[in-house]
Amino acid sequence: MLELGYQQALEQKQILSQKMIQSAEILQMDVQELEEYIQKQALENPLIDLEEMEKGISGFLYGTEKHENGENEDLKRKLEWLNHADEQNRLYYAQEYEESEEKTPWNFAMEENSLEDFLMSQLVMLADTEEDRECLEFLVCSLDSKGYLKEDTWALAQEMKIPHSRLEKYLKILQSVEPAGVGAQNVSQCLMIQLERMRESGFIDEELFEHVSRMVEQHLEELGKRRFAQVAEQMGITVEQVDVCYRVIQKLNPIPGNSFSSRETLRYIKPDVTVVKFEDYFEILVNDMNTPKITFNQYYLRMMNQDSSKEVQEYIKNKYQQAQWMQHCVEERGSTLRKVTREIVSIQQEFFENPNGKRVPMNLQTIANRLEIHESTVSRTIRNKFLQCSRGVFPLNYFFVKGVAEAPGGPVTPEDLKQKIMEVIGRENKRKPLSDQKISEELKKMGIEISRRTIAKYRGELMIADASGRKEFV
């Protein structure tokens, strides 16, 4: 009997552990993962019926006590919110009532022009025959995401079953359209295509074109390392002339495809929570619009209460408890996400109220202390989740900022430090630019203690060259 009692206690502990694991897993799911998870569980559990319906957005009035339970708001109530919201917020939700059922405000079904579509819209006018159009389309589809044709042209000609000379003709046509440089096979060729157009348009004269094109073809590596004196000596020109040519090259675009969306990487983000700003409070809305509503199969529930066999009743009871627990975890996920977001908005209020508002230092422990929950719970709550507000869509972890230095006004965030670095560099003598150590010393005068290595790190993130790279010779 003692052994039996020990076995029962051990089994209860194991069941509790599984429940806690499931609760943690659901908490850290984003809205899309949650939808897929519920669908999967419905296939495995006969007690679960999914009522496919738009539940709307569950709301919580931050700063008021009207909806303490965070109940789902119906369409009428949502429209009332919109009538009182500012124009910017109204734009976010207008789609919900104007577009078809397949499109929701969370899908961002805005059509983004891909590089392929943009090129073909131009090339279709330059193709004399259907065969020309097909060959040009084949070339377009062979470009990489940067707009380069890295594949061997002889192999492409063989694959297209056309002479290589004909492929070169098509390649010239491709390289004649916008963006300038598309279809190039390397960086030098990409820049040369752009330089040729600048010369044809009269933006640079023949002498400057000759110097710049020679640098592009022969001295790009040295220019990248700012070895102006070496380039000047090899080309037989002055350092000042090299600097002028360098400025022309800086205006060229080495990645012509960088301003277009990629079909391989394009994905839609579904915000898990939305923050709507009203005159005197914020509305915290948890996105459960496409999450199927969990209901219980009445047929199996009746079986559980009827004179079925003990095995059948135990099976149904077990599945019923599993479904109930999953339903509870889903509700807890929404409640916790709403509470965490409310505290984020409270701390980062300047960011949400002011279009140019900055974030303040904040960590997981700050939120955990305010809500009296564990830090790991906060971490799971914000994992892979996105917040939508009037300033755009941001991952929730974007609002957790650590202070990188101390200043008289309080901790300095990375964006504050970057702003200070840009200010110091903006005031420097361009003929004698400041080293990272000198920038550190200038910031120290402002009361900001920061190391040279940290300056170098954030200067690199700002894509600002070091002292030698910023030096001007004229």
Backbone torsions as a table, in degrees:
resi	resn	phi	psi	omega
1	MET	NA	-37.5	178.2
2	LEU	-63.4	-39.0	-179.4
3	GLU	-66.0	-38.4	179.4
4	LEU	-64.5	-45.0	178.7
5	GLY	-61.6	-38.5	178.8
6	TYR	-65.6	-39.0	179.2
7	GLN	-65.0	-39.4	179.1
8	GLN	-65.6	-43.2	179.4
9	ALA	-63.2	-39.8	179.9
10	LEU	-64.5	-39.5	-179.2
11	GLU	-66.9	-39.6	178.7
12	GLN	-64.9	-37.6	179.2
13	LYS	-66.2	-38.5	179.8
14	GLN	-67.0	-41.4	178.6
15	ILE	-63.4	-42.4	178.6
16	LEU	-61.5	-40.8	179.8
17	SER	-63.1	-42.0	179.0
18	GLN	-63.3	-38.7	178.7
19	LYS	-64.7	-42.6	-179.7
20	MET	-64.5	-38.0	178.7
21	ILE	-64.0	-45.2	179.3
22	GLN	-62.8	-40.2	178.9
23	SER	-62.0	-43.4	179.6
24	ALA	-66.3	-38.6	-180.0
25	GLU	-64.7	-43.7	-179.9
26	ILE	-67.5	-37.4	-179.5
27	LEU	-59.8	-39.0	-175.6
28	GLN	-90.1	3.3	177.1
29	MET	-76.6	140.7	170.4
30	ASP	-81.2	176.5	-171.6
31	VAL	-62.6	-35.6	-179.5
32	GLN	-73.0	-40.8	177.1
33	GLU	-63.1	-37.3	179.9
34	LEU	-64.5	-43.2	178.1
35	GLU	-58.2	-47.7	-178.6
36	GLU	-64.9	-38.0	-179.1
37	TYR	-64.8	-45.0	-179.9
38	ILE	-63.6	-41.3	178.2
39	GLN	-60.7	-42.4	180.0
40	LYS	-65.7	-43.9	-179.8
41	GLN	-63.6	-34.0	179.4
42	ALA	-65.5	-31.5	178.3
43	LEU	-72.3	-29.5	-175.8
44	GLU	-92.6	-19.3	-176.4
45	ASN	-118.9	110.5	-177.9
46	PRO	-66.7	-15.8	179.3
47	LEU	-76.0	-17.4	-175.5
48	ILE	-92.5	124.1	169.5
49	ASP	-112.7	137.4	179.3
50	LEU	-105.6	120.9	177.2
51	GLU	-90.9	102.9	-176.2
52	GLU	-73.2	101.9	-178.1
53	MET	-155.6	155.9	174.2
54	GLU	-82.3	115.0	-177.8
55	LYS	-80.5	-15.2	-174.3
56	GLY	88.2	-160.6	-178.3
57	ILE	-117.9	126.3	-179.9
58	SER	-78.2	127.7	-171.8
59	GLY	-112.7	158.3	175.1
60	PHE	-142.9	123.1	-178.4
61	LEU	-81.8	100.5	179.3
62	TYR	-72.7	121.9	178.4
63	GLY	100.8	-1.9	176.2
64	THR	-133.1	173.8	-179.4
65	GLU	-117.3	18.3	-175.0
66	LYS	-68.2	-38.2	-173.7
67	HIS	-128.8	63.7	-176.2
68	GLU	-63.9	-28.4	-178.4
69	ASN	-83.4	-6.6	177.8
70	GLY	63.0	37.3	-177.3
71	GLU	-70.2	154.1	177.2
72	ASN	-63.6	138.8	-180.0
73	GLU	-96.6	140.5	179.5
74	ASP	-81.7	174.7	-174.6
75	LEU	-61.1	-38.5	-178.9
76	LYS	-62.0	-44.5	-179.3
77	ARG	-64.3	-38.3	179.6
78	LYS	-65.1	-38.5	178.2
79	LEU	-65.8	-34.3	176.8
80	GLU	-64.5	-39.1	176.7
81	TRP	-60.2	-44.5	-175.9
82	LEU	-63.4	-36.4	-179.0
83	ASN	-64.4	-26.2	-178.8
84	HIS	-102.3	-8.6	-178.2
85	ALA	-77.7	162.4	177.5
86	ASP	-73.9	167.8	-171.9
87	GLU	-63.7	-34.4	-178.3
88	GLN	-64.5	-45.1	179.0
89	ASN	-65.8	-33.6	-179.0
90	ARG	-61.8	-35.7	-179.4
91	LEU	-61.9	-33.0	-178.4
92	TYR	-65.7	-32.9	-172.1
93	TYR	-105.3	-8.0	-176.8
94	ALA	-59.1	-34.6	-178.1
95	GLN	-60.7	-30.8	-174.0
96	GLU	-60.3	-29.3	-175.5
97	TYR	-105.0	-15.4	-175.5
98	GLU	-100.5	-29.4	-174.0
99	GLU	-92.3	172.6	-178.7
100	SER	-73.6	172.3	-175.3
101	GLU	-67.6	-25.9	-178.8
102	GLU	-70.0	-22.1	-177.0
103	LYS	-108.0	133.5	177.8
104	THR	-124.9	164.3	178.9
105	PRO	-62.0	-15.3	-174.4
106	TRP	-90.6	-13.6	-176.0
107	ASN	-85.6	-16.5	-177.8
108	PHE	48.4	58.2	-173.5
109	ALA	-77.6	32.8	177.6
110	MET	-73.1	131.5	-177.1
111	GLU	-75.7	119.1	177.6
112	GLU	-101.1	131.0	-177.5
113	ASN	-77.2	121.6	178.2
114	SER	-85.4	163.1	178.1
115	LEU	-60.5	-41.3	-178.8
116	GLU	-61.0	-46.8	-179.7
117	ASP	-63.5	-41.6	-179.0
118	PHE	-63.4	-42.4	-179.8
119	LEU	-67.1	-45.1	-177.4
120	MET	-66.5	-28.9	177.7
121	SER	-64.8	-24.8	177.2
122	GLN	-91.1	-41.1	-174.3
123	LEU	-70.5	-26.6	-179.2
124	VAL	-61.9	-26.2	178.4
125	MET	-81.8	-15.8	-178.1
126	LEU	-101.3	-4.1	-179.7
127	ALA	-91.0	122.3	-179.1
128	ASP	-79.9	-31.7	-177.1
129	THR	-129.9	169.2	177.1
130	GLU	-64.8	-34.8	178.1
131	GLU	-65.3	-40.5	175.9
132	ASP	-59.0	-45.4	-179.2
133	ARG	-61.5	-42.9	-179.6
134	GLU	-64.4	-40.9	179.8
135	CYS	-66.8	-41.5	178.0
136	LEU	-65.5	-40.0	178.0
137	GLU	-64.0	-37.6	177.7
138	PHE	-62.2	-42.1	177.8
139	LEU	-63.7	-43.6	179.4
140	VAL	-58.7	-43.4	-179.4
141	CYS	-70.7	-13.5	178.9
142	SER	-89.4	-6.5	179.5
143	LEU	-73.2	150.0	173.1
144	ASP	-85.8	179.7	-175.1
145	SER	-64.5	-19.3	179.0
146	LYS	-86.1	-9.5	-179.0
147	GLY	96.0	9.2	-179.5
148	TYR	-93.6	150.9	172.3
149	LEU	-103.6	93.7	-174.9
150	LYS	-89.6	-13.0	-178.3
151	GLU	-74.9	153.4	179.9
152	ASP	-67.2	125.8	-175.5
153	THR	-67.6	-31.4	178.2
154	TRP	-66.5	-41.0	178.4
155	ALA	-66.3	-37.7	178.4
156	LEU	-65.0	-42.0	179.0
157	ALA	-61.6	-40.4	178.4
158	GLN	-65.4	-41.2	-180.0
159	GLU	-67.0	-35.5	179.7
160	MET	-82.8	-9.6	179.1
161	LYS	60.9	45.6	175.8
162	ILE	-134.6	158.6	177.0
163	PRO	-63.4	150.8	-179.8
164	HIS	-62.0	-35.2	179.2
165	SER	-62.8	-34.0	178.7
166	ARG	-72.5	-36.9	176.8
167	LEU	-62.7	-40.7	178.6
168	GLU	-61.9	-34.3	177.5
169	LYS	-63.9	-44.5	178.5
170	TYR	-65.6	-36.6	-179.5
171	LEU	-65.8	-37.9	176.8
172	LYS	-62.8	-39.0	178.4
173	ILE	-64.7	-43.8	178.7
174	LEU	-60.1	-41.7	-177.9
175	GLN	-74.1	-6.6	-179.1
176	SER	-90.4	-9.6	-176.3
177	VAL	-96.9	178.3	177.8
178	GLU	-90.5	149.4	-1.3
179	PRO	-76.1	146.1	-178.1
180	ALA	-58.8	130.2	179.8
181	GLY	104.6	-12.1	179.7
182	VAL	-67.2	143.5	-178.7
183	GLY	87.7	-1.8	177.6
184	ALA	-69.4	156.2	-178.3
185	GLN	-100.3	-9.4	175.4
186	ASN	-159.6	174.6	-175.7
187	VAL	-64.0	-43.6	-178.5
188	SER	-59.5	-44.6	179.8
189	GLN	-65.2	-38.5	178.6
190	CYS	-60.4	-45.7	180.0
191	LEU	-69.4	-35.5	-180.0
192	MET	-66.0	-37.8	177.5
193	ILE	-60.1	-41.6	179.6
194	GLN	-68.7	-38.3	178.9
195	LEU	-65.6	-39.3	178.4
196	GLU	-59.6	-40.8	179.7
197	ARG	-68.8	-36.3	178.1
198	MET	-64.5	-38.6	178.6
199	ARG	-68.1	-44.2	-179.4
200	GLU	-62.7	-31.6	-179.0
201	SER	-86.5	-4.7	178.4
202	GLY	83.0	14.5	-179.7
203	PHE	-76.7	-24.9	176.0
204	ILE	-135.7	146.5	-179.6
205	ASP	-84.1	175.9	-174.1
206	GLU	-64.2	-39.6	-177.6
207	GLU	-66.5	-45.1	179.0
208	LEU	-65.9	-39.5	178.1
209	PHE	-59.8	-41.6	-179.2
210	GLU	-62.6	-44.8	-179.4
211	HIS	-66.6	-47.4	-175.9
212	VAL	-65.1	-43.8	-178.9
213	SER	-63.8	-36.4	177.6
214	ARG	-66.1	-38.8	177.5
215	MET	-65.4	-42.1	-179.0
216	VAL	-63.1	-39.5	-175.7
217	GLU	-81.1	-26.5	-171.5
218	GLN	-124.1	-21.1	-169.7
219	HIS	-131.3	25.8	-178.9
220	LEU	-61.2	-41.2	-177.7
221	GLU	-63.9	-43.6	178.9
222	GLU	-65.5	-37.8	178.2
223	LEU	-64.2	-38.8	178.7
224	GLY	-61.7	-28.4	179.1
225	LYS	-95.8	6.7	177.2
226	ARG	61.0	35.6	178.1
227	ARG	-90.3	66.2	-174.1
228	PHE	-65.6	-40.3	-178.4
229	ALA	-63.4	-39.8	179.5
230	GLN	-65.7	-43.7	179.0
231	VAL	-64.9	-42.0	-179.7
232	ALA	-61.1	-42.4	-179.9
233	GLU	-65.2	-43.2	-178.1
234	GLN	-68.8	-31.6	-178.6
235	MET	-93.7	-11.1	179.7
236	GLY	73.0	34.1	177.4
237	ILE	-128.5	176.4	-178.0
238	THR	-84.1	162.4	176.9
239	VAL	-63.0	-35.8	179.0
240	GLU	-62.7	-39.1	177.9
241	GLN	-66.6	-37.4	176.9
242	VAL	-62.7	-41.0	-179.3
243	ASP	-63.8	-40.1	177.9
244	VAL	-63.2	-44.2	179.1
245	CYS	-63.8	-39.2	-179.6
246	TYR	-61.6	-39.2	179.6
247	ARG	-65.8	-34.6	176.7
248	VAL	-65.8	-44.4	-178.8
249	ILE	-64.0	-36.0	179.5
250	GLN	-60.5	-25.9	-178.3
251	LYS	-82.1	-10.3	-179.3
252	LEU	-82.4	159.5	-178.1
253	ASN	-109.9	107.2	-179.2
254	PRO	-76.3	-8.5	-179.9
255	ILE	-129.1	82.1	-174.8
256	PRO	-63.8	-19.3	-179.0
257	GLY	-94.4	8.2	-171.2
258	ASN	-75.0	-14.4	-178.1
259	SER	-99.6	13.6	-179.7
260	PHE	-119.6	149.7	178.9
261	SER	-73.0	147.8	178.2
262	SER	-102.2	131.9	-179.6
263	ARG	-65.0	-27.6	-179.1
264	GLU	-73.9	-34.1	-173.5
265	THR	-104.6	-10.5	-176.7
266	LEU	-66.5	126.8	174.7
267	ARG	-145.8	153.0	-178.7
268	TYR	-95.7	137.7	179.1
269	ILE	-100.3	128.9	174.1
270	LYS	-101.8	108.7	178.4
271	PRO	-60.6	137.7	178.8
272	ASP	-83.7	-23.3	-178.4
273	VAL	-149.3	146.0	-179.9
274	THR	-124.6	137.9	178.2
275	VAL	-111.7	117.8	179.6
276	VAL	-109.6	126.5	-177.9
277	LYS	-92.2	124.4	172.4
278	PHE	-106.1	-176.7	-174.7
279	GLU	-61.9	-41.5	-174.9
280	ASP	-129.8	11.6	176.4
281	TYR	-162.0	171.6	178.2
282	PHE	-112.8	141.9	174.9
283	GLU	-99.1	125.8	177.8
284	ILE	-103.0	114.7	-176.2
285	LEU	-116.3	119.8	177.1
286	VAL	-89.2	128.4	-176.8
287	ASN	-80.6	104.9	171.7
288	ASP	-127.3	28.0	-173.8
289	MET	-59.6	-43.2	-175.8
290	ASN	-101.4	3.7	178.6
291	THR	-75.3	121.6	-177.9
292	PRO	-61.4	141.2	177.8
293	LYS	-78.8	128.6	-177.9
294	ILE	-85.8	122.3	173.1
295	THR	-126.3	169.3	-176.5
296	PHE	-109.5	137.8	-179.7
297	ASN	-66.9	116.2	-174.9
298	GLN	-66.7	-30.8	-179.4
299	TYR	-61.7	-46.9	-179.2
300	TYR	-72.2	-31.3	176.9
301	LEU	-64.1	-38.4	176.9
302	ARG	-66.4	-36.9	178.4
303	MET	-62.2	-36.7	-177.9
304	MET	-65.8	-30.0	-177.8
305	ASN	-97.0	-3.3	179.5
306	GLN	-95.6	-179.5	-177.4
307	ASP	-81.6	58.3	176.1
308	SER	-83.8	171.2	178.0
309	SER	-66.5	157.8	-177.8
310	LYS	-60.7	-39.0	-179.1
311	GLU	-64.3	-42.7	179.6
312	VAL	-64.7	-44.3	-179.9
313	GLN	-63.2	-40.4	179.4
314	GLU	-65.0	-40.8	-180.0
315	TYR	-62.8	-49.0	-178.3
316	ILE	-65.2	-40.6	179.2
317	LYS	-61.5	-41.8	-179.8
318	ASN	-63.4	-45.3	179.8
319	LYS	-66.4	-35.1	178.9
320	TYR	-65.2	-42.9	179.0
321	GLN	-65.4	-38.8	177.5
322	GLN	-62.2	-44.7	-179.5
323	ALA	-64.9	-41.1	178.3
324	GLN	-61.2	-43.6	-178.9
325	TRP	-65.4	-40.9	178.5
326	MET	-62.8	-42.3	177.6
327	GLN	-60.4	-42.2	177.7
328	HIS	-62.9	-42.9	-178.6
329	CYS	-64.6	-39.0	179.0
330	VAL	-64.1	-43.3	178.8
331	GLU	-65.5	-40.3	178.7
332	GLU	-65.2	-36.9	177.5
333	ARG	-59.0	-47.6	180.0
334	GLY	-63.8	-41.6	-179.5
335	SER	-65.5	-44.9	-179.4
336	THR	-66.4	-41.0	179.2
337	LEU	-62.2	-40.2	179.2
338	ARG	-64.6	-44.4	-179.1
339	LYS	-65.9	-43.1	179.9
340	VAL	-63.8	-43.4	179.4
341	THR	-63.1	-39.5	178.5
342	ARG	-58.4	-42.4	179.6
343	GLU	-70.5	-36.1	176.8
344	ILE	-61.1	-45.8	179.8
345	VAL	-63.6	-39.0	-179.8
346	SER	-62.7	-43.1	-178.0
347	ILE	-76.5	-41.0	-177.7
348	GLN	-96.7	36.5	-173.5
349	GLN	-59.1	-37.6	-179.7
350	GLU	-60.5	-39.4	-179.8
351	PHE	-61.0	-43.3	-175.5
352	PHE	-80.2	-24.3	-177.7
353	GLU	-88.7	-32.7	-173.4
354	ASN	-112.3	127.5	178.7
355	PRO	-56.9	-25.1	177.9
356	ASN	-111.3	15.0	-178.2
357	GLY	-65.4	143.5	-178.4
358	LYS	-100.7	158.2	175.3
359	ARG	-79.5	154.1	175.7
360	VAL	-112.6	157.3	179.1
361	PRO	-56.5	134.4	-178.8
362	MET	-158.8	141.0	178.0
363	ASN	-130.5	175.7	-177.8
364	LEU	-61.4	-38.6	-176.8
365	GLN	-63.9	-33.3	178.3
366	THR	-59.5	-48.1	179.4
367	ILE	-66.5	-42.6	-179.0
368	ALA	-59.6	-42.6	180.0
369	ASN	-65.4	-40.9	-178.0
370	ARG	-68.1	-32.5	-178.8
371	LEU	-97.7	-6.1	-178.7
372	GLU	57.9	47.3	174.9
373	ILE	-128.1	173.2	-178.1
374	HIS	-77.6	149.1	179.4
375	GLU	-59.2	-35.2	179.6
376	SER	-65.6	-29.6	177.4
377	THR	-66.5	-40.9	176.7
378	VAL	-64.0	-41.9	179.9
379	SER	-60.7	-44.1	179.4
380	ARG	-67.7	-35.7	-177.6
381	THR	-63.8	-38.7	-175.8
382	ILE	-92.1	-5.6	-174.5
383	ARG	-61.3	124.5	174.7
384	ASN	55.4	25.4	-179.3
385	LYS	-109.6	152.4	-175.7
386	PHE	-122.4	148.2	179.2
387	LEU	-117.5	134.9	176.3
388	GLN	-110.2	134.6	176.7
389	CYS	-146.4	-174.6	-176.9
390	SER	-65.0	-17.8	-179.4
391	ARG	-93.7	-3.5	178.7
392	GLY	131.6	-161.2	179.7
393	VAL	-112.7	129.7	-176.4
394	PHE	-133.7	144.1	170.2
395	PRO	-65.9	144.8	-177.2
396	LEU	-60.4	-33.0	-179.4
397	ASN	-70.3	-8.5	176.4
398	TYR	-62.7	-28.1	-175.6
399	PHE	-86.1	-3.8	177.1
400	PHE	-96.7	101.6	-173.3
401	VAL	-117.7	130.8	176.7
402	LYS	-95.3	147.8	175.8
403	GLY	-76.6	129.2	-178.0
404	VAL	-96.7	-10.5	179.3
405	ALA	-161.6	161.7	176.6
406	GLU	-101.9	142.6	178.8
407	ALA	-139.9	166.1	-179.9
408	PRO	-55.1	-31.9	-178.7
409	GLY	-88.2	2.2	-177.9
410	GLY	120.8	-176.0	-178.7
411	PRO	-59.3	145.4	-179.6
412	VAL	-102.5	127.3	178.7
413	THR	-83.9	164.3	177.7
414	PRO	-56.3	-40.0	-179.1
415	GLU	-70.1	-33.3	175.2
416	ASP	-64.6	-43.0	-178.8
417	LEU	-64.6	-41.9	178.4
418	LYS	-60.9	-39.8	178.8
419	GLN	-63.0	-41.9	179.1
420	LYS	-65.6	-40.0	178.9
421	ILE	-61.7	-44.4	179.4
422	MET	-63.1	-36.8	179.1
423	GLU	-65.8	-43.6	-179.6
424	VAL	-64.6	-45.3	-180.0
425	ILE	-65.2	-35.2	179.7
426	GLY	-64.4	-25.3	-178.4
427	ARG	-94.8	-6.0	-173.1
428	GLU	-72.6	161.7	173.1
429	ASN	-77.0	115.4	-173.8
430	LYS	-65.4	-20.8	177.2
431	ARG	-82.8	-21.3	177.2
432	LYS	-134.3	70.2	-176.6
433	PRO	-64.1	155.2	-176.4
434	LEU	-78.8	140.0	172.7
435	SER	-76.3	168.1	178.5
436	ASP	-60.9	-35.1	178.2
437	GLN	-65.8	-40.3	178.7
438	LYS	-66.7	-38.1	177.2
439	ILE	-63.0	-40.7	177.5
440	SER	-60.0	-40.5	179.9
441	GLU	-68.3	-37.0	177.8
442	GLU	-64.7	-40.9	178.9
443	LEU	-67.4	-32.8	178.2
444	LYS	-63.1	-33.3	177.4
445	LYS	-65.4	-26.2	178.0
446	MET	-86.6	-0.5	180.0
447	GLY	92.7	10.5	-179.3
448	ILE	-105.8	109.1	179.2
449	GLU	-85.7	113.1	-178.0
450	ILE	-146.1	143.4	-176.6
451	SER	-82.1	161.9	178.5
452	ARG	-62.0	-39.1	-177.8
453	ARG	-65.8	-35.9	177.5
454	THR	-68.5	-38.2	176.0
455	ILE	-59.2	-45.7	-179.0
456	ALA	-61.9	-38.4	-179.5
457	LYS	-62.6	-51.1	-176.0
458	TYR	-75.9	-27.8	174.2
459	ARG	-65.0	-38.6	177.2
460	GLY	-64.8	-40.3	178.4
461	GLU	-65.3	-28.6	177.1
462	LEU	-81.5	-3.3	-178.5
463	MET	59.4	40.6	175.2
464	ILE	-103.7	129.4	-178.0
465	ALA	-66.6	164.2	176.6
466	ASP	-73.8	-175.4	-174.2
467	ALA	-57.7	-44.0	-178.7
468	SER	-67.0	-33.0	-179.7
469	GLY	-75.3	-21.0	179.8
470	ARG	-94.3	-5.0	-174.8
471	LYS	-69.7	132.8	177.0
472	GLU	-108.2	140.1	-174.3
473	PHE	-99.9	-10.3	179.3
474	VAL	-129.7	NA	NA
